[in-house]
Amino acid sequence: MNGNMLAPMFPDDVAWEQAEETSDKWLLQFLKRDVKAPIADFVLKHKRGNATEFSILKKGSYNICLRMKYQSFSAVIRFSQPGAVFFPEEKVANEVAVMRFLADQTSMPVPFILHSGTKKESPLELGPFIMMDYITHETKMYDALIIPGCPTEERGILDPNIDEDRLEMLYGQLSGILLQLSMPSLPRIGSLKQIDDFTWEVSHRPLSMNMNELVRLGDLPRRKLPDTAFTTTSSYLEALADLNMEHLVHQRNDAVETADDCRRKFVARQLFRQLARDKKLTDPSLEKGPFKIWCDDLRPANILLNEHMQIAGVVDWEFTYAAPADFSYAPPWWLLIERPELWPEGIDDWTDTFDNRLKTFLKAMKDREDTAIQQALLKEHDRLSGRMQKSWDSGDFWITYAALHSFAFDIIYWKVIDPRFFGSTERPEEAWKERLHLLDEKEKDKMEELVARKMKEKEVRILAWDPDEYTAAFYQQLKTQMAERSEEGREDTGEAENGGK
């Protein structure tokens, strides 16, 4: 790639390789009968009945699911994968609390939790787990929206030739989910904790998907993440802006291509952080809440449909927390299925296509809102459609996107955010030079120190991640096994050589 081109920041390939290998090797044990049998016994203990089959249901990005079939229903047990999830106990506890909250506070079809627990409480101490009822379904919203026949290993995009009535029907259901999520109001930004059957509180930090990915693929030390809940939108945005800068500082490999690429990335993060500190990135009327339920992983692939193409269930509530209302008021990027920074024809084409599809989505949402208002389920001032249009028109959508997707930050900042606040330039990839005067001398010195360090780091590639104790323990186990195999190989070679003399 040309160093002058604007592009997303690449993850650390050394960390990625290690994370993937750890995950893949850990998953292999589920093929063994002596691992599956104790899990099956565990499920049967908590969900009695006439079981007919026990098998692996699917391996996702963060979890593995196993399914116990009974005569008239099924149960699922799901474990977090080491190498994929770097906060496994916290992630599972947060997800259980939020799923129970949604079951109590909304009419959304979320899986019923049968049992959950820590690594210590799990069968064979495999890892923190959730056991829940399986939701019977025909297909997923993702498959109903993408180009038909798209191979599973390829990244799907919204079918450009999809029937407009069908799209409006599917979008209408998606908007119904977002409307329900926007209804509960919470006093702080953070993760939910269940106090008793009918009470939840926001008592600890938000744990986002982006935070997990920064530690997993961006070498961010875990201690750099926020450790408390937040009471204002601007303080949270400032914390996210700080994380983007820490990401650039700490990612060991593949973070920068050239000295000027490093300067460009530093300037972008410094200016974004300054805008956050000056409270220019947030709506003052939403500063102190109320805050809304936000799921980083809500997307069509996690929405299950029945044979009538109606929603049967919404699954995978990991990385869900109370967040600034600005997040909920931004239209969902996943209307096109693919992310803007990965769109094959580039971000400008993504924007044009999104603008067109957003019209259909908001029309479907308004219809839903009208019905809900007539039924006294929604008040006029709780409509989302107008707020989403405003977020898109003003560019606030992009601020939320950049704050939540650190690896995409650079391309979004220079294409959309910088021109909005500092004026357009003829060559966005060179705009950083025109912004240097906005940095003070101390900041410029810091930038040059970072450039020198990054250029030195490029001379040798090392693994610099900060894994959780489960990932670290399993990784260590892998290293020991590899060393033992290597030793056995040397012994075999020695014996062969001796035998040949």
JOMORA-V746746 format. One record per residue. N is the residue number from 1. PSI is psi in degrees with one decimal (* if undefined). NEAR is the number of other C-alpha atoms within 10 Angstrom. Layout:
<<N/PSI/NEAR> <N/PSI/NEAR>>
This chain:
<<1/139.3/7> <2/130.7/7> <3/-19.3/13> <4/-11.8/15> <5/143.5/12> <6/133.4/19> <7/162.6/20> <8/159.7/17> <9/134.9/19> <10/143.7/16> <11/162.1/20> <12/112.4/23> <13/-30.0/17> <14/-43.8/18> <15/-41.1/24> <16/-47.2/20> <17/-42.3/14> <18/-41.2/17> <19/-45.7/22> <20/-43.1/15> <21/-42.9/15> <22/-47.8/22> <23/-49.9/23> <24/-43.2/15> <25/-36.8/14> <26/-38.1/18> <27/-25.9/15> <28/-30.8/9> <29/-21.9/13> <30/-6.7/16> <31/-13.1/11> <32/138.0/9> <33/-38.2/10> <34/-5.4/10> <35/-43.5/14> <36/-36.7/19> <37/-49.2/14> <38/-31.7/13> <39/-43.7/21> <40/-44.5/19> <41/-39.9/12> <42/-45.2/15> <43/-45.0/23> <44/-31.2/15> <45/-34.3/10> <46/-13.1/12> <47/89.8/19> <48/158.5/9> <49/178.8/13> <50/95.8/12> <51/143.2/17> <52/-25.0/11> <53/145.0/12> <54/124.2/19> <55/167.0/15> <56/127.0/16> <57/-53.9/14> <58/156.7/12> <59/119.5/14> <60/-167.8/12> <61/-33.8/11> <62/-16.4/18> <63/166.3/18> <64/137.5/18> <65/134.6/18> <66/144.5/22> <67/130.4/22> <68/116.8/23> <69/133.6/18> <70/-177.2/16> <71/-36.7/10> <72/5.1/9> <73/178.7/14> <74/154.3/19> <75/151.5/24> <76/139.0/23> <77/134.2/25> <78/128.4/23> <79/143.2/22> <80/141.2/26> <81/125.4/25> <82/145.7/30> <83/-19.5/27> <84/-41.7/24> <85/122.7/25> <86/3.6/27> <87/59.4/20> <88/-46.4/25> <89/-43.4/16> <90/-42.7/16> <91/-47.2/22> <92/-43.6/24> <93/-42.5/21> <94/-43.4/24> <95/-41.8/21> <96/-46.3/21> <97/-43.4/20> <98/-34.1/25> <99/-39.9/21> <100/-36.1/18> <101/-46.6/19> <102/-37.8/18> <103/-33.9/15> <104/-38.6/13> <105/-13.4/14> <106/173.0/14> <107/16.5/10> <108/139.6/17> <109/89.5/17> <110/152.3/21> <111/141.9/21> <112/127.1/15> <113/124.2/18> <114/-36.8/15> <115/152.9/15> <116/163.5/17> <117/178.7/16> <118/176.7/18> <119/-44.0/17> <120/-32.5/11> <121/-3.7/13> <122/158.5/17> <123/132.6/19> <124/17.0/13> <125/45.6/11> <126/-31.5/20> <127/167.5/22> <128/144.8/23> <129/160.9/27> <130/131.9/22> <131/127.9/23> <132/164.5/21> <133/140.5/19> <134/135.4/19> <135/115.5/20> <136/133.7/13> <137/163.1/16> <138/-41.2/12> <139/-175.4/18> <140/153.5/21> <141/-37.8/22> <142/-49.4/20> <143/-28.0/19> <144/-19.3/19> <145/-28.0/23> <146/170.1/21> <147/124.8/16> <148/142.2/12> <149/7.7/8> <150/124.2/13> <151/143.8/9> <152/-29.2/8> <153/-9.9/6> <154/155.7/7> <155/122.8/12> <156/152.4/19> <157/161.3/20> <158/132.4/21> <159/115.1/16> <160/-19.9/12> <161/17.0/8> <162/141.4/14> <163/131.4/9> <164/-39.8/11> <165/-40.3/10> <166/-42.7/13> <167/-42.9/18> <168/-37.3/19> <169/-44.1/15> <170/-44.3/21> <171/-36.6/24> <172/-40.7/21> <173/-39.5/20> <174/-40.3/21> <175/-31.8/24> <176/-38.4/17> <177/-46.2/19> <178/-37.9/19> <179/-43.2/21> <180/-40.8/17> <181/-28.4/19> <182/-8.6/19> <183/-51.5/16> <184/142.9/16> <185/138.2/14> <186/151.8/20> <187/-15.1/17> <188/166.7/27> <189/120.8/30> <190/-172.7/29> <191/151.0/29> <192/147.6/27> <193/133.7/19> <194/127.4/18> <195/-48.9/10> <196/-169.1/7> <197/-31.0/9> <198/12.3/10> <199/132.8/10> <200/151.7/17> <201/155.8/15> <202/96.7/19> <203/-14.7/16> <204/179.1/19> <205/153.1/19> <206/134.3/26> <207/107.7/23> <208/162.4/21> <209/-40.0/18> <210/-39.6/18> <211/-43.3/24> <212/-42.8/21> <213/-33.3/20> <214/-38.0/28> <215/-39.3/26> <216/-44.9/27> <217/-4.7/27> <218/9.0/32> <219/19.4/27> <220/127.0/27> <221/138.2/18> <222/-28.9/19> <223/-14.5/9> <224/-12.4/13> <225/155.2/20> <226/149.6/17> <227/12.6/13> <228/166.9/13> <229/165.2/18> <230/148.2/25> <231/-9.6/18> <232/150.8/20> <233/-43.9/27> <234/-35.6/23> <235/-33.8/16> <236/-42.2/21> <237/-37.5/25> <238/-40.5/21> <239/-39.5/18> <240/-37.0/23> <241/-39.3/25> <242/-40.6/19> <243/-39.7/23> <244/-38.6/28> <245/-43.9/19> <246/-35.3/19> <247/-49.1/23> <248/-42.3/23> <249/-41.7/20> <250/-22.1/18> <251/120.9/24> <252/-43.4/28> <253/150.4/25> <254/8.1/17> <255/-38.0/24> <256/153.8/22> <257/-41.0/18> <258/172.8/15> <259/-43.3/15> <260/-32.2/16> <261/-38.2/20> <262/-42.5/21> <263/-44.0/20> <264/-44.0/24> <265/-35.9/23> <266/-47.1/25> <267/-44.8/23> <268/-46.5/23> <269/-36.7/23> <270/-42.0/19> <271/-38.1/20> <272/-41.1/28> <273/-38.6/22> <274/-41.3/18> <275/-38.9/17> <276/-43.9/22> <277/-33.7/16> <278/6.4/12> <279/35.5/17> <280/-5.0/13> <281/-2.5/22> <282/159.4/20> <283/117.8/14> <284/-30.1/13> <285/-15.5/7> <286/7.5/15> <287/-45.6/18> <288/24.4/17> <289/-164.8/20> <290/150.6/19> <291/156.2/27> <292/154.0/24> <293/128.6/26> <294/130.3/21> <295/116.1/21> <296/-28.2/16> <297/11.8/16> <298/122.9/20> <299/166.0/19> <300/-27.5/22> <301/-19.0/19> <302/13.9/16> <303/117.7/24> <304/139.4/23> <305/146.8/23> <306/-173.8/16> <307/-16.3/10> <308/11.6/8> <309/30.9/18> <310/152.2/18> <311/125.4/21> <312/-28.0/21> <313/155.8/19> <314/120.6/21> <315/173.1/19> <316/76.0/20> <317/19.6/24> <318/156.1/23> <319/47.1/24> <320/136.1/26> <321/169.3/29> <322/126.6/26> <323/169.2/26> <324/142.3/31> <325/-25.5/23> <326/-34.9/23> <327/-45.7/24> <328/-25.7/24> <329/-7.8/24> <330/136.3/23> <331/148.6/24> <332/127.6/21> <333/-25.7/16> <334/9.3/17> <335/-30.2/20> <336/4.5/22> <337/-48.3/20> <338/147.5/17> <339/151.9/15> <340/-40.3/22> <341/-14.0/19> <342/4.5/14> <343/128.1/17> <344/-36.2/12> <345/8.1/10> <346/166.5/12> <347/-31.9/17> <348/-41.7/13> <349/-37.7/13> <350/-44.8/19> <351/-44.4/13> <352/-44.8/11> <353/-42.3/15> <354/-43.6/20> <355/-40.0/15> <356/-46.5/11> <357/-27.9/19> <358/-33.5/21> <359/-45.4/13> <360/-44.0/17> <361/-46.2/25> <362/-29.6/21> <363/-45.5/16> <364/-38.5/22> <365/-41.4/25> <366/-40.6/17> <367/-44.2/14> <368/-44.6/19> <369/-43.3/24> <370/-46.6/15> <371/-45.7/13> <372/-36.1/17> <373/-42.5/15> <374/-35.2/11> <375/5.8/10> <376/27.9/10> <377/-14.9/11> <378/142.7/18> <379/154.6/13> <380/-41.4/12> <381/-3.9/7> <382/7.0/14> <383/142.5/21> <384/-28.5/22> <385/-47.2/23> <386/-39.3/15> <387/-39.4/16> <388/-40.6/22> <389/-43.1/18> <390/-42.4/16> <391/-40.6/21> <392/-46.3/18> <393/-38.5/11> <394/-20.3/11> <395/0.3/14> <396/-30.2/22> <397/-44.5/22> <398/-30.5/20> <399/-47.2/22> <400/-44.2/20> <401/-44.8/19> <402/-36.0/23> <403/-29.0/23> <404/-9.8/21> <405/84.9/19> <406/-36.6/24> <407/-22.5/24> <408/-3.3/20> <409/-48.0/25> <410/-47.5/23> <411/-37.8/23> <412/-42.7/24> <413/-53.1/24> <414/-29.8/24> <415/-35.1/18> <416/-46.0/16> <417/-46.7/23> <418/-48.4/20> <419/-32.2/14> <420/-40.8/13> <421/-26.6/13> <422/4.5/13> <423/149.2/9> <424/156.5/15> <425/158.6/14> <426/-36.4/7> <427/95.7/11> <428/-32.9/18> <429/-16.3/18> <430/1.3/17> <431/-27.3/20> <432/-32.5/21> <433/-34.9/12> <434/-10.9/10> <435/-4.3/15> <436/-31.4/16> <437/-15.0/10> <438/-8.3/14> <439/142.4/15> <440/174.3/9> <441/-37.8/11> <442/-42.6/8> <443/-39.0/15> <444/-39.0/17> <445/-43.2/12> <446/-40.8/11> <447/-45.2/21> <448/-34.7/15> <449/-42.4/11> <450/-42.1/18> <451/-46.5/21> <452/-42.0/12> <453/-43.2/13> <454/-38.2/24> <455/-36.5/14> <456/-40.2/10> <457/-27.2/14> <458/-14.9/16> <459/-26.5/9> <460/139.2/8> <461/120.5/13> <462/161.0/13> <463/126.9/15> <464/30.5/18> <465/170.5/24> <466/77.5/19> <467/161.6/23> <468/169.8/17> <469/-32.1/13> <470/-44.4/19> <471/-44.2/23> <472/-42.0/16> <473/-43.2/13> <474/-37.7/17> <475/-41.8/22> <476/-40.7/13> <477/-42.0/13> <478/-45.0/16> <479/-41.4/12> <480/-45.1/12> <481/-43.0/12> <482/-39.1/12> <483/-40.0/12> <484/-41.8/12> <485/-39.7/12> <486/-41.1/12> <487/-43.6/12> <488/-39.7/12> <489/-41.4/12> <490/-41.6/12> <491/-43.7/12> <492/-41.5/12> <493/-40.9/12> <494/-43.7/12> <495/-40.6/11> <496/-41.9/11> <497/-43.5/10> <498/-40.6/9> <499/-24.7/8> <500/-7.7/7> <501/*/5>>
